[in-house]
Amino acid sequence: MQSVEKLNIGYVRLFSISSSFLETIGGLDELPGRLAAVKGKIVEYISTVNKDDFAMMRSLVLSLSEIYSLLDPKSRGILPMTVLNHVSIGISFINSNTGDTVNAEICGEIVQAIFELFLLSSPQKAHDELTRTQYIVSYYVTLHDLSTRIATVDGKMIRKLFQEIAKSWSASIYGEIVGELVHISFPATDYSQGRYIEALACLITLDGSEHYAFLVKKMSLICCSLVVGLRKITSSKLFLKILRMFESVLKEQPSLVSPFVFEQMSIFLILSTSRSGPSFIDECDIDEVYLSLCSVTSTILLSFNKFLRGHHNLVIRLLQNLLYPLCVPRPIGSNRRIEKSIQNHWKRAAWLSRTSACSASCALAYSRLISNLCEPPARSWKDSRKRILADSHGTSSFSLSSTAGVSRRALSKHAPYLLVEYCYVNLNYNFDPATRQALTQGIYTLLDSLGQNELKIANAALDGAARAIFKTAYDDYLKFGKWHEI
């Protein structure tokens, strides 16, 4: 190849074609040597290309990536600084030229391809393992931020690559990096401090249990730090990152959720939906925040039923708080309780304005939460296994609804107070008609789960005005919601 132009052949897929073609040009035995020679040529040409010629640079870098994927680790060698320098060039261009979408997307491809090259290459002689690992983490965080803005940066792909390389780290390096990320990220006050939360979530949710004891301690520390520093969070983007991290841990590494971690997560969610929670200074999509809170709560209700026994008071408090973002306080003077109407706004989450309320889609999510709470799975996995074993020994004495029955009995002590809260919210707040309609099914599900004793408890906890609302809701339930046998 005599010129740079000859290398620009459609991202140069030449070196991943079939072995039959390679045999016709000299045999597979000579391929490694030829690839190494072409790799050297490409690296040499990269240093001569104009830094603004992004299309040519993309072709060269992707060509190099193809060659690295075919070479063995020893033949790849160290990734030259002439290639690494284009990471900062590409990122700088993206950040300073937001209007040039075409070149920004090309730069995104370049930066991601160099990340893949760096992971495949040998470490720099001057860098120890920890320094290289820190660079990889910083690089991943930058790429993840770019993936939210640049279409050509594949967030799922870089996450997969990052987790694959993290599996090869030694226990000491893994512990050092996770410790650093926890120290940097918590307590966080704005989005810039929380940029490393995504990397931390990736490392915590790695497959394998060799770091289990270490991660359980770190999860406890993270949850405590978040509860203590909750009021300092000023960015809705940071808050959403934290909720996504919680959900990743709950779904992908449930073994890390100890009773203490469960309690701290629940307290974090309760405070987040109260006046003691965060107040955001950036533009906040209240529906997105609410639905994220509901998603985390739903995962807790469905997957951690064993922890709910003895903690129903926390769950009920959370569901009580989640009622308030769905409505707005009644205008002053609209009823007799003027002083209470003024105070009612202070029961709502700090990230809500006095006149803002979530949409009907959020009310549907709330109704599903009530359904998840009041109608738990009939049998757990352990119950099913016990029944199979009992049947195999001919000693089956298993009740199909044993788990559900225990859960409902434990819930019955606390559920009436959710109904009480709903009645008082109706008394002092206004619901949009669509929101009220979406809430109806959830309230019917709640009433379905309450027996006569629980209904008496709820009625006794209400004053005269709230009892009228309770009577109306219960009459509607008997007429439209309760199942009647024909």
C-alpha positions in Angstrom: 0.0 0.0 0.0 1.6 3.2 -1.2 -0.9 5.8 -0.1 -3.3 6.5 2.7 -6.2 6.4 0.2 -5.6 2.7 -0.5 -6.4 2.0 3.2 -9.8 3.7 3.0 -11.7 0.7 1.6 -14.9 0.7 3.5 -13.5 0.3 7.0 -11.2 -2.5 5.7 -13.0 -5.7 6.5 -10.3 -7.5 4.3 -8.7 -9.3 7.3 -11.9 -11.0 8.5 -12.8 -12.7 5.2 -12.8 -16.5 4.8 -9.8 -18.7 5.3 -10.1 -20.1 1.8 -9.3 -16.7 0.3 -6.4 -16.2 2.7 -4.9 -19.5 1.5 -5.0 -18.3 -2.1 -2.8 -15.2 -1.3 -0.1 -17.1 0.6 -1.5 -19.4 3.2 -2.6 -19.0 6.8 0.8 -19.5 8.2 2.0 -16.2 6.8 -1.1 -14.3 8.0 0.2 -13.1 11.4 3.3 -11.6 9.9 1.4 -9.8 7.2 -1.2 -8.5 9.7 1.6 -7.2 12.0 3.2 -5.5 9.0 -0.1 -3.8 7.9 -0.7 -2.8 11.6 2.6 -1.0 11.6 1.8 0.8 8.3 -1.7 1.9 9.6 -0.2 3.2 12.9 2.4 5.1 10.8 -0.2 6.6 8.5 -2.4 7.7 11.5 0.4 10.1 12.7 0.3 11.8 9.2 -3.5 12.2 8.8 -4.9 15.7 9.4 -6.7 15.6 12.8 -9.8 17.2 11.2 -10.1 14.3 8.6 -12.5 12.3 10.7 -13.7 10.0 7.9 -10.2 8.9 7.1 -9.4 8.4 10.8 -12.5 6.3 11.3 -11.4 4.0 8.4 -7.9 3.7 9.8 -9.0 3.0 13.4 -11.7 0.5 12.4 -9.1 -1.2 10.2 -6.7 -1.4 13.1 -9.5 -2.8 15.2 -10.1 -5.6 12.7 -6.4 -6.5 12.7 -6.2 -6.5 16.5 -9.1 -8.9 16.7 -7.2 -11.4 14.6 -3.8 -11.1 16.2 -2.8 -13.0 19.3 -2.2 -11.0 22.5 1.6 -11.0 22.2 1.5 -9.7 18.6 -0.8 -6.8 19.4 1.7 -4.9 21.5 1.2 -1.5 23.1 -1.4 0.9 21.6 0.7 3.9 20.4 0.0 7.3 21.8 -0.5 8.6 18.2 -3.7 6.6 18.3 -4.7 7.3 21.9 -4.4 11.1 21.3 -7.4 10.9 19.0 -9.6 10.1 21.9 -9.2 13.6 23.4 -9.4 15.1 19.9 -12.7 13.4 19.2 -14.2 14.2 22.6 -13.1 17.8 22.4 -14.8 18.1 18.9 -18.1 16.5 20.2 -18.3 18.9 23.2 -17.4 22.0 21.2 -19.4 21.4 18.0 -22.8 20.3 19.1 -24.4 21.4 15.8 -22.2 19.2 13.6 -24.1 16.0 14.0 -22.4 14.1 11.2 -18.8 14.6 12.3 -19.8 14.2 16.0 -21.2 10.7 15.2 -18.0 9.8 13.3 -15.9 11.0 16.3 -18.1 8.8 18.5 -17.3 5.8 16.3 -13.6 6.6 16.6 -13.6 7.0 20.3 -15.5 3.7 20.8 -13.2 1.9 18.4 -10.1 3.1 20.2 -11.6 1.9 23.5 -11.9 -1.6 22.1 -8.3 -1.3 20.8 -7.1 -0.3 24.2 -8.7 -3.2 25.9 -7.1 -5.6 23.4 -3.7 -4.1 23.5 -0.9 -4.8 26.0 -0.4 -2.4 29.0 2.1 0.5 28.8 5.4 -0.4 30.4 5.3 2.7 32.5 1.8 1.9 33.8 1.1 -0.6 36.6 -2.1 -2.7 36.6 -4.0 -0.2 38.9 -3.2 2.8 36.7 -4.3 1.0 33.6 -7.5 -0.1 35.3 -8.2 3.5 36.5 -7.8 4.7 32.9 -10.2 2.1 31.7 -12.8 3.1 34.2 -12.5 6.8 33.3 -12.6 6.0 29.6 -15.8 3.9 30.1 -17.5 6.7 32.1 -16.7 9.1 29.3 -18.1 6.8 26.6 -21.2 6.1 28.7 -21.9 9.8 28.8 -21.4 10.1 25.1 -23.8 7.2 24.4 -26.7 9.4 25.8 -25.9 12.1 23.2 -24.2 10.3 20.2 -26.2 7.7 18.3 -23.1 5.9 17.0 -21.8 5.1 20.6 -23.3 1.8 21.6 -23.9 2.0 25.4 -24.8 -1.7 25.7 -21.7 -2.8 23.8 -19.3 -0.7 25.9 -21.0 -1.9 29.1 -20.5 -5.5 28.0 -16.8 -4.9 27.1 -16.2 -3.1 30.4 -17.7 -6.0 32.4 -15.7 -8.6 30.4 -12.4 -6.8 31.2 -13.4 -6.3 34.8 -13.8 -10.1 35.3 -10.1 -10.4 34.6 -9.0 -8.0 37.4 -7.4 -9.5 40.5 -9.3 -9.3 43.8 -7.1 -6.5 45.1 -7.5 -4.4 42.0 -11.3 -5.0 42.0 -11.5 -4.0 45.6 -9.4 -0.9 45.1 -11.4 0.3 42.1 -14.8 -0.3 43.8 -13.6 1.5 47.0 -12.4 4.5 44.9 -15.7 4.7 43.0 -17.8 4.6 46.3 -15.6 7.3 47.8 -15.9 9.5 44.6 -19.6 8.9 44.1 -21.1 9.2 47.6 -22.3 11.4 49.0 -22.8 13.1 45.7 -24.5 16.5 45.3 -24.6 17.1 41.5 -24.5 15.2 38.3 -20.7 15.7 37.7 -19.9 13.9 41.0 -22.3 11.1 40.1 -20.7 10.3 36.7 -19.0 7.2 38.1 -22.2 5.6 39.5 -22.8 3.8 36.2 -19.3 2.2 36.4 -19.9 1.3 40.0 -23.2 -0.4 39.1 -21.5 -2.4 36.3 -18.9 -3.7 38.8 -21.3 -4.5 41.6 -23.5 -6.5 39.2 -20.7 -8.6 37.7 -21.5 -12.4 37.5 -19.7 -14.5 40.0 -19.6 -14.6 43.8 -15.8 -14.3 44.5 -16.3 -10.7 45.7 -19.5 -11.4 47.6 -18.5 -10.6 51.2 -16.7 -7.4 50.1 -19.7 -6.2 48.0 -22.2 -6.8 50.8 -20.2 -4.4 53.0 -19.9 -1.9 50.2 -23.6 -2.0 49.6 -24.3 -1.3 53.2 -21.9 1.7 53.1 -23.5 3.0 49.8 -27.0 2.9 51.2 -26.0 4.6 54.5 -24.2 7.3 52.6 -27.2 7.9 50.3 -29.6 8.2 53.3 -27.3 10.6 55.1 -26.6 12.7 52.0 -30.0 12.6 50.4 -30.8 16.3 51.0 -27.5 17.3 49.2 -28.6 15.8 45.9 -29.5 18.7 43.6 -29.6 17.0 40.2 -32.6 14.9 38.9 -30.2 13.1 36.5 -28.0 12.1 39.4 -31.1 10.9 41.4 -32.3 8.8 38.4 -28.8 7.2 38.1 -29.0 6.2 41.8 -32.4 4.6 41.3 -31.1 2.7 38.2 -28.2 1.5 40.2 -30.6 0.2 43.0 -32.7 -1.5 40.4 -29.7 -3.2 38.8 -28.6 -4.5 42.1 -32.1 -5.7 43.1 -32.5 -7.5 39.7 -29.0 -8.8 38.9 -27.4 -9.3 42.3 -30.3 -9.9 44.8 -27.9 -11.8 47.1 -26.2 -8.5 48.0 -29.5 -7.2 49.5 -29.2 -8.0 53.2 -32.0 -7.1 55.7 -30.0 -4.0 56.6 -29.5 -3.0 52.9 -33.3 -3.6 52.4 -34.1 -1.3 55.3 -31.8 1.5 54.1 -33.1 1.3 50.6 -36.7 1.6 51.9 -35.8 4.6 54.1 -34.1 6.2 51.1 -37.2 5.8 49.0 -39.5 7.0 51.8 -37.3 10.2 52.4 -37.1 10.7 48.6 -40.9 11.0 48.4 -41.2 13.3 51.4 -40.4 16.9 52.2 -37.1 15.7 53.6 -36.0 14.5 50.2 -33.9 16.1 47.4 -34.8 19.4 45.8 -33.6 19.6 42.2 -32.2 22.7 40.6 -32.1 21.4 37.1 -35.1 20.7 34.8 -37.0 17.8 36.2 -39.4 15.4 34.5 -41.6 14.5 37.5 -43.2 11.6 35.6 -39.9 10.1 34.9 -38.8 10.4 38.6 -42.1 9.0 39.8 -42.1 6.0 37.5 -38.5 5.2 38.4 -39.5 5.3 42.1 -42.4 3.0 41.3 -40.1 0.6 39.3 -37.7 0.2 42.2 -40.6 -0.3 44.7 -42.2 -2.9 42.4 -39.0 -4.9 42.2 -38.8 -4.8 46.0 -42.4 -6.0 46.4 -42.1 -8.8 43.8 -38.6 -10.1 44.5 -38.0 -9.5 48.2 -41.3 -10.8 49.8 -39.3 -12.5 52.5 -38.1 -9.1 53.8 -41.6 -7.6 53.9 -42.6 -9.5 57.0 -41.8 -7.2 59.8 -41.2 -4.3 57.4 -44.8 -3.7 56.1 -44.8 -0.4 58.0 -42.0 0.9 55.8 -43.7 -0.2 52.6 -47.1 1.4 53.7 -45.3 4.6 54.6 -43.7 4.7 51.1 -47.1 4.0 49.4 -48.7 6.8 51.5 -46.0 9.2 50.3 -46.4 8.2 46.7 -50.0 9.3 46.8 -49.2 12.9 47.1 -47.4 13.5 43.7 -50.6 12.4 42.0 -52.6 15.4 43.3 -52.3 19.1 44.1 -53.5 20.9 47.3 -56.9 22.4 47.1 -56.8 26.2 46.6 -57.0 28.3 49.8 -60.6 29.0 50.7 -62.1 26.1 48.7 -63.2 24.4 51.9 -63.3 25.0 55.7 -59.8 23.6 56.4 -57.9 26.7 55.2 -55.0 26.4 57.6 -54.6 22.7 56.9 -54.8 23.3 53.1 -51.9 25.7 53.4 -49.9 23.1 55.3 -50.8 20.2 52.9 -48.2 21.1 50.3 -45.5 20.3 52.9 -46.5 16.7 52.9 -45.4 16.4 49.2 -42.0 15.5 47.8 -39.5 18.4 47.8 -39.0 18.0 44.0 -42.7 19.0 43.4 -43.9 22.5 43.0 -47.2 23.6 44.7 -49.2 23.2 41.4 -47.5 20.3 39.8 -48.9 16.7 39.7 -47.9 13.5 37.9 -50.0 12.2 35.0 -52.5 9.4 34.8 -49.8 7.0 33.6 -48.1 7.4 37.0 -51.5 6.6 38.7 -51.6 3.4 36.8 -48.1 2.5 38.0 -49.3 3.2 41.6 -52.3 0.9 41.1 -49.9 -1.8 40.0 -47.9 -1.3 43.1 -51.0 -1.8 45.3 -51.7 -5.0 43.3 -48.2 -6.3 43.8 -48.5 -5.6 47.6 -52.0 -7.0 48.1 -51.8 -9.9 45.7 -48.4 -11.5 46.2 -47.4 -14.7 44.2 -49.3 -17.7 45.5 -46.2 -19.7 46.0 -42.5 -18.9 46.3 -39.8 -21.0 44.6 -38.9 -22.6 47.9 -42.6 -23.5 48.5 -42.8 -25.2 45.1 -39.6 -27.2 45.8 -41.0 -28.3 49.2 -44.2 -29.5 47.6 -42.3 -31.5 44.9 -40.1 -33.1 47.6 -43.2 -33.9 49.8 -45.0 -35.4 46.8 -42.0 -37.6 46.0 -42.1 -39.0 49.5 -45.8 -39.4 49.6 -46.2 -36.9 52.5 -47.7 -33.9 50.8 -49.4 -31.6 53.2 -48.8 -28.4 51.3 -51.2 -25.5 51.0 -51.3 -23.8 47.7 -51.6 -20.4 49.3 -49.3 -20.8 52.3 -46.9 -18.0 51.3 -49.7 -15.7 50.2 -51.7 -16.4 53.3 -48.8 -15.5 55.6 -48.1 -12.3 53.6 -51.7 -11.2 53.7 -52.0 -11.8 57.5 -48.8 -9.7 58.0 -50.1 -7.0 55.7 -53.6 -6.8 57.3 -52.1 -5.0 60.4 -50.9 -2.1 58.3 -53.0 -1.9 55.1 -55.9 0.0 56.7 -53.7 3.0 57.2 -53.1 3.2 53.5 -56.8 3.4 53.0 -57.0 6.1 55.8 -54.3 8.1 54.0 -56.2 7.9 50.7 -59.4 9.2 52.3 -57.6 12.2 53.8 -55.8 12.9 50.5 -59.2 13.0 48.8 -60.4 15.4 51.4 -57.6 18.0 51.1 -56.3 17.5 47.6 -57.6 17.6 44.0 -57.1 14.7 41.6 -57.2 15.1 37.8 -60.3 13.0 36.6 -58.0 10.7 34.5 -55.7 10.2 37.5 -58.6 9.5 39.8 -60.0 6.9 37.3 -56.5 5.2 37.0 -56.3 5.0 40.8 -59.7 3.4 41.2 -58.6 -0.2 40.3 -55.8 0.1 42.9 -58.2 1.2 45.6 -60.6 -1.7 44.7 -57.6 -4.1 45.0 -56.8 -2.7 48.4 -60.4 -3.0 49.6 -60.5 -6.6 48.3 -57.6 -7.4 50.6 -59.2 -6.0 53.8 -61.5 -8.0 56.0 -64.3 -6.6 58.1 -62.0 -6.1 61.1 -59.5 -4.1 59.0 -62.4 -2.0 57.6 -63.5 -1.2 61.1 -60.0 -0.1 62.0 -59.9 2.2 59.0 -63.3 3.6 59.8 -62.4 4.3 63.5 -59.2 6.2 62.4 -61.2 8.7 60.3 -63.0 11.9 61.4 -66.5 12.7 60.2 -65.6 14.4 56.9 -63.2 11.6 55.9 -65.7 8.9 56.8 -68.0 10.3 54.2 -65.3 9.9 51.6 -64.7 6.4 52.9 -68.4 5.5 52.6 -68.5 6.8 49.0 -65.4 4.8 48.0 -66.7 1.6 49.7 -70.2 1.9 48.2 -68.6 2.3 44.7 -66.4 -0.7 45.4 -69.5 -2.8 46.3 -71.2 -1.6 43.2 -68.4 -1.7 40.6 -65.4 -3.4 42.1 -66.4 -6.3 44.2 -66.8 -9.7 42.6 -70.4 -11.0 42.8 -71.2 -14.6 42.1 -74.1 -15.0 39.6 
